[in-house]
Amino acid sequence: MSSPSSLSPSSSPSSPSGGPAFAPRSGLDRYFRITERSSTVGREVRGGLVTFFAMCYIIVLNPLIIGTVPDSTGHFLGGGTEPNLPAVAAGTALVAAVMSMLMGAWAKFPLALATGLGLNAYVAYSVVPLPGMTWAGAMGLVVLEGLVILVLVLTGLRRAIFRAVPAFLKTAIGVGLGLFIAFVGLFNARFVTHAPATPVQLGNDGSLVGWPTAVFVLGLLLMIVLWVRRVPGAMLISIVAATVLAIVLEATLHVGAFVPPADGSAGNPNGWSLNPPVLTGSPLALPDLSTLFTVDPVGGIAAVGGIGAIVIVFSLVLADFFDTMGTMVAVAHEGGLVDADGDIPGSQRILLVDSLAAVAGGVGGVSSATAYAESATGVGDGARTGLASIVTGLAFAASMFLAPLVAMVPYESATPALVMVGFLMMTQITEIDFRDLDTAIPAFLTIILMPFAYSITVGMGAGFVTYVLIRVVRGRAREVHWLMYVVAALFVAYFARGAVEGLFS
């Protein structure tokens, strides 16, 4: 039976706990255990860049989410009465750079971090508009969320919960996350879209039209060809080739950005999904860091009251807590970085860095930062160590000054990597025994609800709750770790949080 890591064209099977196959060649090699994990410096660099290109969209997308919403006083992030998107982009890149490099240098794990999607939308659309709430107050609540998670890590509770999760559920989390990021890739590239009569459809009208779609399809097909031919760097080569093609098409055909038809106007339904691949002005730009240190936890608590603050922080904690756990498990399985006991070496450091990232996101004024599932793209392309995360962090740092160049990489060029990695992570499903209903039902719900509910947390919650329920009704309650009962109860509260918030609104 093959593991996802064995499908990589640039890696060979290895065990993180089985000792190095070859003697370390340098201090860098020894520190990151590069040779021990059957990798090379070149693969780590390449994998780090693949991860960056797979997730650099956050530099553009986060400002559009949190940078365009005024707080209850009419002010935007950065303190002005008009949106300051460059400042939000620079702050987003800075936090991603610092935390990704910390993950690589200290935790030595190929996991990159940046502002969490979903978390930022919750802050922007559910927290900031509350009466009396300011952006500084909202970011103060984000800092509190990070501190709560930090306490859970330092007390060992977060790692204990990870150990209490049954092995089959950890596998299901990886499979579900694979489907989730594949769907993200397909949707962001507009290969599938919203439809009038059905939830989604192929393309914009049930068929594939438009040059951006062609770039996505050609990029994906090139990636598949290179992958099955076992060409090292298949993902990075495909991303670069698709970006060059996109630049040429935009320069000659002037495709433009996606604009949905509205009010009788034709719009531009076949344009680039987020940013056209065109350079406007100088490729260099000095970063505006005015979002940093816009933090006021006292003001945030005062605006919503003690109970309201608890509900908000609890919602952020639970989503961040389990999103990261699921991502860590999936990336570790993808890279063959799980030991014989099913544990992840250095998991305590990984979780500690992630909790600090939530604090850093609040202090940076760009919402909670968290581990990114897109890290699996770099691991899928051969990355196995923290050096890859350092490369990703350095690329984010450079993007603060090279934002116009980063913006030239459209969704359609980068997202084929998400689809490919989704396939790799999906191969883990053979490790789940679907003949056993006690295992199959929780695993099934975990897998399908991640993409269908568009939430890692929801998928994990459904799996945890049904696992505990089935064990209890089957008279096997003693087989369940007591922490799983606690977590299942927390997920029930999380799913009902809308009703709870309504009681206090």
Helices and strands as residue ranges (DSSP letters): G 4-7, H 27-32, H 41-55, H 57-66, H 85-102, I 103-107, E 113-115, H 119-122, I 123-127, H 135-154, H 157-164, H 167-188, E 192-194, E 200-202, H 211-228, H 234-253, H 297-334, H 347-363, E 369-371, H 375-380, H 386-399, H 403-406, H 411-414, H 416-426, G 427-431, H 437-452, H 456-473, G 477-479, H 482-495, H 497-504
